[in-house]
C-alpha cells in the first residue's frame, strides 16, 4: 500500500447519502485537506488548511464568535458550481 492511498475517503455523493439516512447522529460532516498558495505583492506564502461542509461546526458544537458559520444553503451553492 502506498502512502498516497485513498483509504478512508468518501465521495460527496456518499456523504450526502449518509447525511440523508442517518438516525444515529445529529450531523455528519465532511472535510478535505487543502494546500493553497497565497500570492500578491512581492512574495507568496503556502497555506495549509481544510475545506469543510457546512455541518462541520455543528458536529463539534462550535458556534460563531462574531457572525455565523456556514449554512447548508451556502454549501449547496458550492456543490452545484
N, C-alpha and C positions, 0 to 999 in steps of 0.2 A: 504494500500500500504506500502510495506516495504522500508526501507532506502537503500536497495540494488537493487531496481528495475532497469530494463534496459530501462526505458523510455528515448526516445531520441537517443538511439543507432542505428546506421546504419551498415549494413554488408558491407564488402569490395565490394561485387557484386552490392549492391545498390549504393554505392559511384561511382563505375565505370560507372554505367548506367547514373547517374545524370551528371557526367562529360561529357559523350558522347552526351547527349541530350540537354545540356544547351544552350540556346541562349540569356539568360539574364545576365550571369555572365562571366567575363573573365577567372576565375578559381574557382574551388571548391576543397577544401582540407579536409582531414580527420586527426583526431588525437585520441590518446588514452592515458590516464594517466597510468603511469607505476611506480612501485617501484622496485628497484633492490638493491642487496647487493654487495658492492664493497669489495672484500676480498683480502688478501695478506699481507705478513708480520705478524706483531703481532696483529693487530686489524682489524676490519671491520667497514664499515660505510653504513648506509641505505641512498640511494639517491632517490629523487622523481623527476619525470620529465615526458616528453611526447615522444611518438613515433609519428612521423608525416609523412604524404605523401609528395612527392617532391613538390607538388603545394602549400604547406603551406606558404612558404616565398613569393610567388607571390601574394597570397591573401592579405597579409598585406603590400605589396610593399617593402619588405626587400631584400636588396642585400648583398652579402658577402663583408665584410670589407677587408679581405685578402682571396684570393682564390675564391671559388664559393660555392653556395648552392647545395642541392641535385638535381640531374637530373631525368627526367622521366625514363631514362634507368636504373638508379640505383634502382628506385622503382620497376621496372619490375623484376629485379633480386631478390629483396626481396620477392615480392609477389609469385614468382614461387618456392621459396625454401620451 
